[in-house]
């Protein structure tokens, strides 16, 4: 069903790509001739998208959100990309769609006079497959710049393209591992940030492919290198300003400390939402700049939550380092928002800040789940995550992740492989799709 849209200003694109974000955070869609002014609603088969709908209730409606339009050039053709909300055929919001759920939480918290500001740092590798494994684009190191690195041209192309279409990157640079890079998407409201993450990953992959390589957001493609994270930066505002900033102390506020406590307390329960794959838990190991101890600290990158040292009202925030870029950004951001509010309402004490290298401390801190199976068990039995997501969406995630974990275990057992290695099963499943 395609209906005329009269309320949206006519676009300029000859082609139109409406996107639906699935439970795993991947964009699905189609290409239509015309532009957003031509279409109000697009009917699609929800049963053909894993986890979305039963075959007997498969008709769903994708409703383009005009605020998300990005106009790009594809082979000399103008194309409008737009992210859609999902509805039932009777017009009700579809509760198993993560974007719909995030919008509901944003509205709920804004009614309570809480406005979140969310920014992200996204890490990724540029690689290509060789007969004997994966090859990185370069062998360079952290903060390498031209003429000492050949990656700067690609980084600039990505930055320019994203800024041109309205996704503001504040910085980009080479990361610690060979062939690894990072960019920061400017903080905005949670929905805009989640939308921007989806489009930024698409654009990044498209640009890198033109160089004959692949951009991968797989958390840990190489066993003996740092993995890739998606650090979520959180601020909370009301009419008086940044709630996380205490002007009298020129430091983080008591509310910020409670927020940290809320996230730390339930970080194991939401782990599968921020680190959703088998490969995610191979990143969360000691000494690779990814957290595995549930603690917080000032400027401490071995902790699960870092409070950046440079503190003022504009920039005061907390950085949640647990997530990786294979996650569904709508689910990850939604979960972090809920835990933040829970911490403040319930005045959850985060404990003393960790002032040491958390990797070297034994017995003091609880650890994040060691693998997807452990994370799944905690998630499945969590009343909190059931409440956050609703029973339908919660159960669908459990089913999908149980199948994923079982398939992986069968693979390593049948092939007599070491679980600590990065397997071909992971490369084939996550390298391109993450």
C-alpha positions in Angstrom: 0.0 0.0 0.0 1.5 3.3 -1.1 -0.3 6.5 -0.3 0.2 10.1 -1.3 1.9 12.2 1.4 0.7 15.8 1.2 2.0 17.2 4.4 5.7 16.8 3.7 7.5 19.3 1.5 8.5 17.8 -1.9 12.0 16.4 -2.0 14.4 16.5 -4.9 15.4 12.9 -5.1 14.6 10.6 -8.1 15.0 7.6 -5.9 13.9 7.0 -2.4 15.1 4.4 0.1 12.9 3.9 3.3 14.7 2.0 6.0 13.3 -0.2 8.8 15.6 -1.0 11.7 15.4 -4.6 12.7 15.9 -6.1 16.2 19.6 -6.5 15.6 19.9 -2.9 14.6 20.4 -3.6 10.9 18.7 -1.4 8.3 16.3 -3.1 6.0 14.5 -1.4 3.1 13.7 -1.1 -0.6 14.4 1.4 -3.4 11.4 3.3 -4.8 11.2 5.6 -7.8 10.4 9.1 -6.7 10.9 10.8 -3.4 9.5 11.2 0.1 6.6 13.4 -1.1 5.3 10.4 -3.1 4.9 8.1 -0.1 3.2 8.2 3.2 3.0 4.5 4.1 4.8 1.5 2.8 3.3 -2.0 3.5 5.9 -4.7 4.1 6.1 -8.4 5.1 7.1 -8.3 8.8 7.4 -12.1 9.0 10.3 -12.0 6.5 12.4 -9.9 8.9 13.7 -12.1 11.7 12.0 -11.4 15.0 9.5 -8.9 13.6 6.1 -10.6 13.1 4.3 -13.9 12.8 3.4 -15.0 9.3 -0.3 -14.9 10.2 0.1 -11.3 11.3 2.7 -10.3 8.7 1.4 -7.0 7.2 3.1 -4.1 8.8 3.4 -0.4 7.8 6.6 1.5 7.5 5.9 5.2 8.0 8.8 7.5 6.9 10.0 10.1 9.4 10.7 13.2 7.4 13.1 14.5 10.0 15.6 11.8 9.2 16.0 12.5 5.4 19.5 12.3 4.1 20.2 13.0 0.5 23.1 11.1 -1.1 24.5 10.6 -4.5 24.6 7.0 -5.7 26.4 6.5 -9.1 25.3 9.9 -10.3 21.7 9.4 -9.1 20.2 11.4 -6.2 18.7 9.2 -3.5 16.8 10.1 -0.4 17.3 7.8 2.6 14.8 8.0 5.4 14.3 6.0 8.6 10.8 4.7 9.2 8.7 4.1 12.3 6.7 0.8 12.2 2.9 0.6 12.8 0.3 -2.1 12.7 -2.2 -1.8 9.9 -4.7 -0.2 12.4 -2.2 2.6 13.0 -1.0 1.5 16.4 2.8 1.7 17.1 4.4 -1.7 16.6 5.9 -2.5 20.0 8.6 -5.0 18.7 10.2 -2.2 16.7 13.2 -0.7 18.8 12.8 2.8 17.3 9.2 2.9 18.5 10.2 1.8 22.0 13.0 4.4 22.2 10.6 7.2 21.2 8.2 6.2 23.9 10.9 6.4 26.6 12.1 9.8 25.4 8.5 11.1 25.7 8.1 9.5 29.1 11.2 11.1 30.5 10.6 14.5 29.0 7.2 14.6 30.8 9.2 14.1 34.0 11.5 17.1 33.0 14.5 14.9 32.0 16.1 15.5 28.6 18.9 13.3 27.6 21.8 14.3 25.5 23.7 11.4 24.0 26.9 11.3 22.0 29.0 8.3 20.8 32.5 7.4 19.8 32.5 4.6 17.3 35.5 2.5 16.5 35.9 0.3 13.4 38.5 -1.5 11.3 39.3 -1.2 7.6 40.3 -4.7 6.4 40.2 -7.0 3.4 40.0 -10.8 3.2 43.1 -12.7 2.1 43.4 -16.4 1.5 45.2 -16.8 4.8 42.9 -14.5 6.9 42.3 -10.8 7.3 44.6 -7.9 6.3 44.4 -4.5 7.8 44.5 -1.3 5.7 47.6 -0.2 7.5 50.1 -1.0 10.3 49.9 2.4 11.9 49.4 3.4 15.5 47.3 5.7 17.7 47.0 9.3 16.4 49.2 8.7 13.3 48.6 11.4 10.8 49.6 12.1 7.2 52.2 11.8 5.7 53.0 9.0 8.1 49.6 7.2 7.6 47.8 6.5 4.3 44.3 6.3 6.0 43.8 10.1 6.5 42.3 10.5 3.0 39.6 7.9 3.8 39.0 9.4 7.2 38.5 12.8 5.7 36.1 11.5 3.0 34.0 9.8 5.7 34.0 13.0 7.8 33.1 15.3 4.9 30.3 13.0 3.6 28.7 12.6 7.0 28.9 16.3 7.9 27.5 17.2 4.4 24.4 15.1 5.0 23.8 16.5 8.5 25.6 14.0 10.8 28.1 16.1 12.6 31.4 14.4 13.4 33.5 16.3 15.9 36.7 14.3 15.3 38.2 11.3 13.6 41.6 9.7 14.2 43.6 6.5 14.0 43.1 4.2 17.0 45.5 2.0 18.8 45.2 -1.2 16.7 46.5 -1.6 13.2 43.9 -0.5 10.7 41.5 0.8 13.4 39.9 4.2 13.5 37.4 6.2 15.5 35.0 9.0 15.0 32.8 10.9 17.4 29.2 11.8 16.5 28.2 15.1 18.2 25.8 14.7 21.1 22.1 15.2 20.4 18.8 13.9 21.6 18.7 10.1 21.9 16.6 9.4 18.8 18.7 11.6 16.5 21.9 10.0 17.8 20.6 6.5 17.2 19.4 7.4 13.7 22.8 9.0 13.0 24.7 5.8 14.1 22.7 3.7 11.6 23.3 6.0 8.7 27.0 6.7 9.6 27.8 3.0 9.5 26.1 2.7 6.1 28.1 5.6 4.7 31.4 4.4 6.2 31.0 1.0 4.6 30.1 2.5 1.2 33.1 4.8 1.1 35.6 2.2 2.2 34.4 -0.3 -0.4 35.3 2.1 -3.1 38.9 1.6 -2.0 38.7 -2.2 -2.3 38.5 -2.7 1.4 35.7 -3.4 4.0 34.8 -1.3 7.0 33.9 -3.6 9.8 32.1 -2.8 13.0 32.7 -6.3 14.3 33.7 -5.9 17.9 36.9 -8.1 17.9 38.1 -9.2 14.4 41.7 -9.9 15.7 42.6 -11.9 18.8 45.7 -10.1 19.8 44.6 -6.5 19.1 42.2 -4.1 20.8 38.6 -4.5 19.8 36.1 -1.9 18.7 33.8 -0.2 21.1 30.9 2.3 20.8 31.3 4.4 23.9 28.0 6.2 24.9 28.4 9.6 26.5 25.4 10.6 28.6 24.3 14.0 29.9 20.9 14.8 31.5 19.3 18.2 31.3 16.4 20.1 32.8 15.3 23.8 32.6 18.2 24.7 35.0 20.9 23.1 32.9 23.1 20.1 33.1 21.9 17.9 36.0 25.2 16.0 36.0 27.2 19.2 36.9 27.5 20.7 40.4 28.5 24.3 40.0 29.3 24.7 43.7 32.0 22.0 43.5 32.9 22.4 39.8 32.6 18.6 39.6 30.0 15.9 38.8 26.9 16.1 40.9 25.3 13.7 43.3 22.7 12.9 40.6 25.5 11.9 38.3 26.9 9.6 40.9 23.5 8.0 41.4 23.2 7.6 37.6 26.5 5.8 37.6 25.3 3.6 40.4 22.2 2.8 38.4 24.1 1.7 35.3 26.7 -0.3 37.3 24.1 -2.1 39.3 22.2 -3.4 36.3 25.0 -3.5 33.7 25.1 -7.3 33.6 21.3 -7.5 33.0 21.5 -5.2 29.9 24.8 -6.6 28.7 23.1 -8.5 25.8 21.6 -5.2 24.6 25.0 -3.3 24.5 27.2 -6.3 23.6 24.9 -8.5 21.7 27.1 -11.0 19.8 29.3 -14.0 20.5 32.2 -11.9 19.3 31.3 -9.0 21.7 32.6 -10.9 24.8 36.0 -11.6 23.2 36.4 -7.8 23.2 35.6 -7.5 26.9 38.9 -9.0 28.1 41.7 -7.5 30.2 44.4 -5.3 28.8 42.8 -4.4 25.5 41.2 -1.1 26.5 37.8 -2.7 26.9 36.2 -2.9 30.4 35.5 -6.2 32.1 35.2 -5.0 35.7 32.1 -3.3 36.9 33.4 -0.1 38.4 33.8 3.6 37.6 36.6 6.2 37.8 37.8 9.6 36.8 39.7 9.4 33.5 40.1 5.6 34.0 39.8 3.7 30.7 40.0 0.3 32.5 36.7 1.0 34.2 33.2 0.3 32.9 32.2 4.0 33.3 34.7 6.8 32.9 34.1 10.4 34.0 36.2 12.6 31.7 38.5 14.8 33.8 37.8 18.0 31.9 34.6 19.0 33.7 32.4 22.1 33.0 28.7 22.6 32.7 28.7 22.2 28.9 30.8 19.0 28.7 30.1 17.3 32.0 29.0 13.8 31.2 29.6 10.1 32.0 31.1 7.7 29.4 29.7 4.1 29.3 32.4 2.0 27.8 30.7 -1.4 27.8 28.8 -1.1 24.4 30.2 -2.1 21.0 29.2 -1.0 17.5 27.4 -4.3 16.7 24.6 -3.4 19.1 21.2 -2.0 18.1 21.7 1.7 19.1 18.0 2.2 19.9 18.0 -0.7 22.4 21.4 0.2 23.9 20.6 3.9 24.3 17.1 3.1 25.7 18.5 0.7 28.3 21.2 3.2 29.4 18.5 5.9 29.8 16.4 3.7 32.0 19.3 2.7 34.2 20.3 6.3 34.6 16.9 7.3 35.8 16.6 4.3 38.0 19.9 5.2 39.7 18.7 8.8 40.4 15.3 7.9 41.6 16.6 5.1 43.9 19.7 7.0 44.9 22.0 4.1 44.1 25.5 4.5 45.5 28.2 3.7 42.8 30.9 3.1 45.5 34.3 4.8 45.5 35.9 5.6 42.1 38.5 3.1 40.9 41.9 4.9 40.9 44.0 1.9 39.8 44.3 -0.3 36.7 41.1 -2.4 37.1 42.6 -5.1 34.9 45.2 -5.8 37.7 42.7 -5.9 40.6 41.4 -9.3 41.6 38.3 -10.0 43.8 37.3 -6.4 44.4 34.9 -5.9 41.5 32.2 -8.0 39.8 32.9 -8.8 36.2 30.8 -8.4 33.1 29.5 -11.7 31.6 32.3 -13.8 30.1 30.4 -14.9 27.1 27.1 -14.6 25.2 25.6 -17.7 27.0 26.2 -16.1 30.4 24.8 -12.8 29.3 21.7 -14.5 27.8 21.0 -16.4 31.1 21.1 -13.2 33.1 19.0 -11.3 30.6 16.4 -14.0 30.3 15.8 -14.1 34.0 15.9 -10.3 34.5 12.6 -8.7 35.5 14.1 -5.3 34.8 14.9 -6.0 31.1 11.4 -7.6 30.7 9.9 -4.4 32.1 12.1 -2.2 29.9 11.4 -4.0 26.6 8.0 -5.5 27.2 7.4 -9.3 27.1 7.1 -9.7 23.3 10.3 -7.9 22.4 12.2 -9.4 25.4 11.2 -13.0 24.5 12.1 -12.4 20.8 15.6 -11.3 21.7 16.0 -14.3 24.0 14.9 -16.7 21.2 17.3 -15.1 18.6 20.3 -15.0 21.0 19.6 -18.6 22.2 19.8 -19.8 18.5 22.9 -17.8 17.9 24.7 -19.2 21.0 23.6 -22.7 20.2 24.8 -22.5 16.6 28.2 -21.1 17.7 28.7 -23.9 20.4 27.9 -26.6 17.8 30.4 -25.1 15.5 33.3 -25.0 17.9 32.5 -28.4 19.3 32.2 -30.1 15.9 35.4 -28.5 14.7 37.3 -28.9 18.0 38.1 -25.2 18.3 39.3 -23.0 21.1 36.6 -20.6 22.3 39.2 -17.9 22.9 40.1 -17.8 19.2 38.3 -15.6 16.6 36.6 -18.3 14.5 35.6 -18.4 10.8 32.1 -18.7 12.1 32.4 -15.2 13.7 34.1 -13.7 10.7 31.4 -15.0 8.3 28.6 -13.9 10.6 29.8 -10.5 11.8 32.5 -9.1 9.6 30.2 -7.5 7.0 26.9 -7.6 8.8 27.8 -6.0 12.1 
